[in-house]
Amino acid sequence: MSNEFVKVIPLGGLGEIGKNITVIEYDSEIIVIDCGIAFPDEEMYGVDAVIPDISYLLENSEKVKGIFLTHGHEDHIGSLPYILKQINVPIYGTALTLGILKTKLEDNQTLSNCTLNVVKPGEIIKFTNLSIEFIRNTHSIADSCSLAITTPEGVIIHTGDFKIDYTPIDGLTMNLERISEYGKNGVLLLMADSTNVDRKGHSLSEKTIGKTFNRIFSNAKGRIIVSTFASNIHRMQQIIDSSVMFNRKVTFSGRSMENISEVSKELGYLNIPEGFSIDIDEINDYPPNEITIITTGSQGEPMAALARIAYSSHRKITLLPNDLFILSSSPIPGNEKLISRIINELLKKGAEVIYKDLEDVHVSGHACKEELKLIHNLVHPKFFLPVHGEYRHLKHHAELAEELGMKKENTFIIDTGDVLALKDDKAAVIGKVKTGSVYVDGLGIGDVGSLIIRDRKNLAQDGMINIVVTLHKESYSIIAGPDVITRGFVYAKESEELINEIKAIATKELNNCLEKKIIEWYVLKNNVKRAIDRFIYEKTKRRPIVFPMIMEI
Amino acid sequence: MSNEFVKVIPLGGLGEIGKNITVIEYDSEIIVIDCGIAFPDEEMYGVDAVIPDISYLLENSEKVKGIFLTHGHEDHIGSLPYILKQINVPIYGTALTLGILKTKLEDNQTLSNCTLNVVKPGEIIKFTNLSIEFIRNTHSIADSCSLAITTPEGVIIHTGDFKIDYTPIDGLTMNLERISEYGKNGVLLLMADSTNVDRKGHSLSEKTIGKTFNRIFSNAKGRIIVSTFASNIHRMQQIIDSSVMFNRKVTFSGRSMENISEVSKELGYLNIPEGFSIDIDEINDYPPNEITIITTGSQGEPMAALARIAYSSHRKITLLPNDLFILSSSPIPGNEKLISRIINELLKKGAEVIYKDLEDVHVSGHACKEELKLIHNLVHPKFFLPVHGEYRHLKHHAELAEELGMKKENTFIIDTGDVLALKDDKAAVIGKVKTGSVYVDGLGIGDVGSLIIRDRKNLAQDGMINIVVTLHKESYSIIAGPDVITRGFVYAKESEELINEIKAIATKELNNCLEKKIIEWYVLKNNVKRAIDRFIYEKTKRRPIVFPMIMEI
């Protein structure tokens, strides 16, 4: 079928952080790379999570051969518990990636129908036209891969999230040789991680942190409590290694930490020597200087273990004098204040706290400029599509490719939904498919949209005023009310006068209408609302939402 | 009166960022240092600003001799337009500080009664027991001062906000000699800026940025639009200097930028050579490469000039291809996402954008560790009270003092409201006065409190459901309703079934009561609310606020 294109369609993750999902399509075959979640902005009031709109996959469901996961981070696998309910296709990923996914699917009781195929790096999954090779890379989670997708029009390399760590904790370096081999044979399109394109130089190896841990551990007199991302198994391993070196037992706190450490131990990704792993209930059986606790909550999440320890609401861990906390993470933008509050609280209660400003207790998992240059150099593709980043990252990454010699017209800064078509060594954006953000709120998926968010925002800003009145239709008269209830606006007791003025205005507006025999509820409501809106704004310069509710008998 | 203490009472600014205000009291005299504003957290729904509770000053108003301003930043002068309405006392500050204050007071129509006393660095203001010397320092605003307060019990040095810039733009270095002189004669208490105590080394001089500007300006082909803090007059001067060097006219956009540049020019703090200053309406009379625009909005504020240019809603500035934007600032924690969005938007529209990650276009105005050590060394006070910072900064600053040889018991980490008493070379916290945060919302000052904020938060989270019904008292029956209106919960049209279920539940609960001749409105409301809360949570896992409103006739 020589008139077929290869189509590359990002359904999320371009021009935004998170929600990574990309479609690769040829003829009757679609493969999907990743299926991540995005975390809601503070303006998305009440929204728990943001998942991609997969209308395009549902419309082409018979074509979808599988979802290929590069690694086990939330922004790459987190939407699957929702998406798999809509479209049940086989999942492919490495052992740890699928192990982590399994814990999430078990939570959601949708596992029973799902096919999870464990793939080893180096393995190739073949369909009629598309075949996918998993290539080991290094990242802030173990068992992470780049993908090489061979299509009838040429090879696509998708780096996934990666950094180049020459001394990874598990000794398994990125398979640059294999990438180089693809490069040598000719690559049609490179899609590469743009997260840290603004950072000069080269990321530091995860191993550098181990040295810092050893130094800190060697001086600690009480318990050591380290919070980090639950998925960062190599970080966990280094904390365990330092603990063993200084004769400390290790335990885990926080649901995802417990789940992921369990899976990682089972699958052999995390090694705790005999006798060093203890249950959280045993922490008081040892002197404090023989205890290490690894917890969730490094982003300041109010319900996570770290915050609960800080605010004395953890069921099993009570803060002790001489406790030493290590926040082994970087604040994700937006979380700085939450984290700051926890640090202050811990210090106030007498603990010591070490965080990134004070010691080198965190490194990034994403490639900086020089690492990206290396990948571009090895792959030297015909076309380049920067992925995983906001617009500025994509743009700077495209500029980097140009600096390295690529023609500007061969780089593509595209948006989610754009269809990049590749054929006969040419590439062009040929259309757009439906995509977008679907909000998850409680049990609802997609039932909360922008209008509801706008209402929540308005309610949050200045509160609300309910005005309720009962009219007698036949006599054109008010027979009960108006009653006024406010929330988030003023204290009723201290504002009796204001409330009475509101009642008086409502009464006046209603009587004006009723005298003219006007009883259409929308006219009445409108007049009351307008008069009270104006009165309140003049009086307070605030704009609470005014709800006139009119009953008729 | 030898049984008098010197009292130092911070009414804000300790254990928090912003809202700086400190009371120094001896016998019948009180002087106040600074009177700043704090910016609301994102959790303070609808709050415009946070000002200090000055009950203590109002109770002792006859003692208050004046408010002494260290410099003209919002977090040091911003509460005055509100506070001066409550307590009208003389204000003392340097020319620029008072010039900036004046523009704010004019906005608020309270200027007429206020006494603003311009003080020159080196000048001493004397009262019966207290005398205050203004000592020039360097900071990210011109005309900034530290204060030396001489009391019957000894000298107090308050650094104000400062850094040590040996090459300030105006050539006026910090008067370390005078501070050293005080140190030599003996200082009782040092109060020093703790903002950057976590940063190693020494802050960079403001002058370093000028070189970066020159390099960037030398390559720019279109207009240059620089956003920075309106109060950073030295930054403005450097932008002007680079503009003049590369033959660009300069104009200002944004209210505070226009106000402060005007005041600074008038007072001689900002120098624009003849012919280089143009009105914003003239920008199209020159080729783009002869124009520099200095704007507000470097923190991403949605209503400020920069955002309006980015989102094409600026009345006078339309984005041009080849426009070069420079964000000459650091994001204040919490503002990263707003700023990121603007950068992305500008890039999408074809402009070039330079920000701190890419070039050295900003330096901090606060002293780092080595600068703080110098001040401690010169002053070598008997007691130390770290100020201006969260708890962690105060703690680390106290630890720094200890490292430099001070006894731990001579450092005081205190909270706002704590009364630190000094007498006979002894110091102790002897009590607490009423303080706190007062919220400004629209025209209301202090009428919005924590309960209202909690209601707003709950409304923001899951919206609300109004249920209104009219009962006939004598017959114990429903005669109109229940009617249901929701906002921020579900779309009414798509949730007709759910709304009907809510109505049915309300009807059932009401009838249950009415059958038993129960008509007490609080019982009826309670039963309806409880039943619907439960139903909604089971069905949706959300918790909208349910308002049953019952009318009787």
Boltz contact constraints between the chains, C-beta under 6 A:
constraints:
  - contact:
      token1: [A, 42]
      token2: [B, 42]
      max_distance: 6.0
  - contact:
      token1: [A, 45]
      token2: [B, 460]
      max_distance: 6.0
  - contact:
      token1: [A, 46]
      token2: [B, 461]
      max_distance: 6.0
  - contact:
      token1: [A, 46]
      token2: [B, 462]
      max_distance: 6.0
  - contact:
      token1: [A, 198]
      token2: [B, 357]
      max_distance: 6.0
  - contact:
      token1: [A, 333]
      token2: [B, 336]
      max_distance: 6.0
  - contact:
      token1: [A, 333]
      token2: [B, 337]
      max_distance: 6.0
  - contact:
      token1: [A, 334]
      token2: [B, 337]
      max_distance: 6.0
  - contact:
      token1: [A, 336]
      token2: [B, 333]
      max_distance: 6.0
  - contact:
      token1: [A, 337]
      token2: [B, 333]
      max_distance: 6.0
  - contact:
      token1: [A, 337]
      token2: [B, 334]
      max_distance: 6.0
  - contact:
      token1: [A, 343]
      token2: [B, 392]
      max_distance: 6.0
  - contact:
      token1: [A, 344]
      token2: [B, 390]
      max_distance: 6.0
  - contact:
      token1: [A, 344]
      token2: [B, 391]
      max_distance: 6.0
  - contact:
      token1: [A, 344]
      token2: [B, 392]
      max_distance: 6.0
  - contact:
      token1: [A, 347]
      token2: [B, 391]
      max_distance: 6.0
  - contact:
      token1: [A, 347]
      token2: [B, 392]
      max_distance: 6.0
  - contact:
      token1: [A, 347]
      token2: [B, 395]
      max_distance: 6.0
  - contact:
      token1: [A, 348]
      token2: [B, 391]
      max_distance: 6.0
  - contact:
      token1: [A, 357]
      token2: [B, 198]
      max_distance: 6.0
  - contact:
      token1: [A, 390]
      token2: [B, 344]
      max_distance: 6.0
  - contact:
      token1: [A, 391]
      token2: [B, 344]
      max_distance: 6.0
  - contact:
      token1: [A, 391]
      token2: [B, 347]
      max_distance: 6.0
  - contact:
      token1: [A, 391]
      token2: [B, 348]
      max_distance: 6.0
  - contact:
      token1: [A, 392]
      token2: [B, 343]
      max_distance: 6.0
  - contact:
      token1: [A, 392]
      token2: [B, 344]
      max_distance: 6.0
  - contact:
      token1: [A, 392]
      token2: [B, 347]
      max_distance: 6.0
  - contact:
      token1: [A, 395]
      token2: [B, 347]
      max_distance: 6.0
  - contact:
      token1: [A, 442]
      token2: [B, 540]
      max_distance: 6.0
  - contact:
      token1: [A, 442]
      token2: [B, 541]
      max_distance: 6.0
  - contact:
      token1: [A, 442]
      token2: [B, 542]
      max_distance: 6.0
  - contact:
      token1: [A, 443]
      token2: [B, 540]
      max_distance: 6.0
  - contact:
      token1: [A, 443]
      token2: [B, 541]
      max_distance: 6.0
  - contact:
      token1: [A, 444]
      token2: [B, 540]
      max_distance: 6.0
  - contact:
      token1: [A, 452]
      token2: [B, 488]
      max_distance: 6.0
  - contact:
      token1: [A, 455]
      token2: [B, 487]
      max_distance: 6.0
  - contact:
      token1: [A, 455]
      token2: [B, 488]
      max_distance: 6.0
  - contact:
      token1: [A, 456]
      token2: [B, 460]
      max_distance: 6.0
  - contact:
      token1: [A, 456]
      token2: [B, 463]
      max_distance: 6.0
  - contact:
      token1: [A, 456]
      token2: [B, 488]
      max_distance: 6.0
  - contact:
      token1: [A, 459]
      token2: [B, 459]
      max_distance: 6.0
  - contact:
      token1: [A, 459]
      token2: [B, 488]
      max_distance: 6.0
  - contact:
      token1: [A, 460]
      token2: [B, 45]
      max_distance: 6.0
  - contact:
      token1: [A, 460]
      token2: [B, 456]
      max_distance: 6.0
  - contact:
      token1: [A, 460]
      token2: [B, 460]
      max_distance: 6.0
  - contact:
      token1: [A, 461]
      token2: [B, 46]
      max_distance: 6.0
  - contact:
      token1: [A, 462]
      token2: [B, 46]
      max_distance: 6.0
  - contact:
      token1: [A, 463]
      token2: [B, 456]
      max_distance: 6.0
  - contact:
      token1: [A, 466]
      token2: [B, 466]
      max_distance: 6.0
  - contact:
      token1: [A, 468]
      token2: [B, 468]
      max_distance: 6.0
  - contact:
      token1: [A, 468]
      token2: [B, 549]
      max_distance: 6.0
  - contact:
      token1: [A, 470]
      token2: [B, 470]
      max_distance: 6.0
  - contact:
      token1: [A, 470]
      token2: [B, 551]
      max_distance: 6.0
  - contact:
      token1: [A, 479]
      token2: [B, 553]
      max_distance: 6.0
  - contact:
      token1: [A, 480]
      token2: [B, 551]
      max_distance: 6.0
  - contact:
      token1: [A, 480]
      token2: [B, 553]
      max_distance: 6.0
  - contact:
      token1: [A, 481]
      token2: [B, 551]
      max_distance: 6.0
  - contact:
      token1: [A, 487]
      token2: [B, 455]
      max_distance: 6.0
  - contact:
      token1: [A, 488]
      token2: [B, 452]
      max_distance: 6.0
  - contact:
      token1: [A, 488]
      token2: [B, 455]
      max_distance: 6.0
  - contact:
      token1: [A, 488]
      token2: [B, 456]
      max_distance: 6.0
  - contact:
      token1: [A, 488]
      token2: [B, 459]
      max_distance: 6.0
  - contact:
      token1: [A, 540]
      token2: [B, 442]
      max_distance: 6.0
  - contact:
      token1: [A, 540]
      token2: [B, 443]
      max_distance: 6.0
  - contact:
      token1: [A, 540]
      token2: [B, 444]
      max_distance: 6.0
  - contact:
      token1: [A, 541]
      token2: [B, 442]
      max_distance: 6.0
  - contact:
      token1: [A, 541]
      token2: [B, 443]
      max_distance: 6.0
  - contact:
      token1: [A, 542]
      token2: [B, 442]
      max_distance: 6.0
  - contact:
      token1: [A, 549]
      token2: [B, 468]
      max_distance: 6.0
  - contact:
      token1: [A, 551]
      token2: [B, 470]
      max_distance: 6.0
  - contact:
      token1: [A, 551]
      token2: [B, 480]
      max_distance: 6.0
  - contact:
      token1: [A, 551]
      token2: [B, 481]
      max_distance: 6.0
  - contact:
      token1: [A, 553]
      token2: [B, 479]
      max_distance: 6.0
  - contact:
      token1: [A, 553]
      token2: [B, 480]
      max_distance: 6.0
